[in-house]
Amino acid sequence: MENNDVQARAGTTRRVFLSASAVAAAALPLVSGTAQAATSPKLRPPAPDPALRGLLRQIDPDRIQATITKLVSFGTRHTASSQTDPARGIGAATAYVAGQMQSLAAASNGRMTVRQQTFTQPVASNIPVPTQITNVIATLAGTATPERFYVVTGHLDSRVSDVLNFTDDAPGADDDGSGVAVVLELARVFAAHQFPGTLVFATVAGEEQGLYGSAFMASQMAAAGNDVQGMFSNDIVGASQAFDGTKPDPRTVRLFVEGIPTNVTQSQISLMQSVGGENDGVTHQLARFVADSAPFSLTGMDIRVIWRRDRYLRGSDHLSFQSHGYPAARLTEARENFAHEHQDVRVDNGQQFGDLLKFVDFDYTARVARVNAAAMWALATGPATPKGLEIHTAPPAGFPGTNVTALDWHANPESNLAGYEVVMRETTSADWTSATPVGNVTSVTLNISKDNVQFGVRAVDRTGHRSPVAFPQVVN
C-alpha cells in the first residue's frame, strides 16, 4: 500500500494519501478505473471470542421462564397501580426486579452497581394525576473507556385495553415481561466479566402511557454528558409464532432502526438531500454492526433489519434515546398477534385475548437474549466509534470541484488501538462492501471521487476488534 506521509500535526496525527490503485492493491475495494465498491475480505468480522461463546451458552431459558412467571404473578404492573402492595402492582414488581439486580451484582466484585431512579411524572397524556415512576438501573463500569455507554432496556409496566385501567389483571407476559427477562438474564451473565466500555441494564416504567420512564432516563444521561454509543429496547420478544394461522418463525427477530435521524435540524436534512446519507445515520451504523456481530452461526437467530423507526406509527423506549441523537434500535418478535397485546383477558367467540404466559416461547426469548449479548459484547469489547469525522469538499483555488476525497477525525482514546479503516460502498448498497486499512492516523486523502460512493471510518484494536462505522459530516 502506498503511504505518502505529510508533515505531522499535533501528537501522532499524520495524513495518508491513497490513490485508487493503491487502495485497490491494499484491499481490493475498487474495480479498475471505475471507482466502484466491491466486496473486500477485510469486511468479514473476526471469529467470536471464545469467552463470548461461553457466555452465550450460559443464557438459560428456564431462568427466563421463572422471571416472566414471577412478573405475571403480580397481577398488573400498570404504571398507576399500587406502589405499596407487597404482592400486586408496579411497586411489588419494581421491588422484585431491584432485588434480582442487587443479587446479580454480587457476582461482579463491586464492578456492577444498582440503583432505583425514581421521579414524579406530572399530569400529562395518559397520566391523569402526578405519578411516581421508577426505573431500575444496573451499571457495569468499563475498565478502559468507561465514559462510553451501551444500554439495554425492557419495560416493566403492563396494560389492558383501556390504557387508564390500573385495577384489572394485565399479565404482560410478552409485552413486556419478555424484555425484562432478557435484561435480567443479560445482567446475570455479564456481571462476572469486565469490558473496556460501560454496560447498562435497565428496566423502565411508564412506557405504555408514553415512554415516560425511558424519556427521563435518556434525558438524565444526556444531561450528564454520557456518551451512549448504542441502545437496544427489547419490547415484545417472547413469541416465536403469532397463533394466527401463519407459519411460526422461531429463528427470526426484527431490528427496527430509524431512517431520517430524529435529532437533526432542517438544515441537516437539506444537506442530506444534497449529498445523500439518509441511510447512514448512527442507528443505521449500529444495525450494520449488530448484523455482523450477532450472526445466526453464533446466536441461532436471523436478524431482520427494518429501516423504519418502529412498526407503523408505533414506538418503544428506543425513541427516547433517539431524541437525544443516540444510536438506538428496537428488537421485537417476527410477527405479533394483536389479540395478545393491550387487551383485556377474555374469550370472545372462542378466541383467547390477553397477554398470557402460555403464548411465550422461552427458548425463543433466550435466543433474542443471545443476539443482545453478542452485540453488547462486541460493542463494549471493541474500540469506540471514531468521533468528529469530516469530509472536506472545498476544491483547489480556481476549480469548480475535485475528484479527491479528504477525511479527518479525532484520535480514539484506547491505548491498544491499532489504527483505522476507511470503508466504502456504492450509494445503492445496503451495507459497507470494502475496507482499507490506513494506519494509526487521523486523516486520509483518497484519489477517489466522493460523488459516486459513500465513505465511513471505523477503529480497529490490536486484537482485531472493530468499532461501528462513523459517517462523515460535510465541511467546506
Salt bridges, closest charged atoms under 4 A:
ASP5 OD1 - ARG14 NH1 2.88
ASP49 OD2 - HIS465 NE2 3.36
ASP157 OD1 - HIS155 ND1 3.14
ASP169 OD1 - ARG88 NH1 2.87
ASP175 OD1 - HIS155 NE2 2.92
ASP175 OD2 - HIS342 NE2 3.23
GLU185 OE1 - ARG63 NE 3.64
GLU185 OE2 - ARG188 NH2 2.68
GLU207 OE1 - HIS155 NE2 3.21
GLU208 OE2 - HIS155 NE2 3.79
GLU208 OE1 - HIS342 NE2 3.01
ASP227 OD1 - LYS387 NZ 2.93
ASP235 OD1 - HIS155 NE2 3.20
ASP235 OD2 - ARG330 NH2 3.60
ASP244 OD2 - ARG335 NE 2.86
ASP280 OD1 - ARG288 NH1 3.14
ASP280 OD1 - ARG425 NH1 2.73
ASP310 OD1 - ARG311 NE 2.61
ASP310 OD2 - HIS318 NE2 3.70
ASP310 OD2 - ARG330 NH1 2.92
GLU336 OE2 - ARG254 NH2 3.10
GLU336 OE1 - ARG311 NH1 2.74
GLU336 OE1 - ARG314 NH1 3.56
GLU341 OE1 - ARG314 NH2 3.23
ASP348 OD2 - ARG346 NE 2.85
GLU390 OE1 - HIS392 NE2 3.97
ASP408 OD2 - HIS392 NE2 2.66
GLU414 OE2 - ARG148 NE 3.98
GLU421 OE1 - ARG458 NE 2.68
GLU421 OE2 - ARG466 NH2 2.88
ASP431 OD1 - ARG288 NE 3.89
ASP461 OD2 - HIS465 ND1 3.14
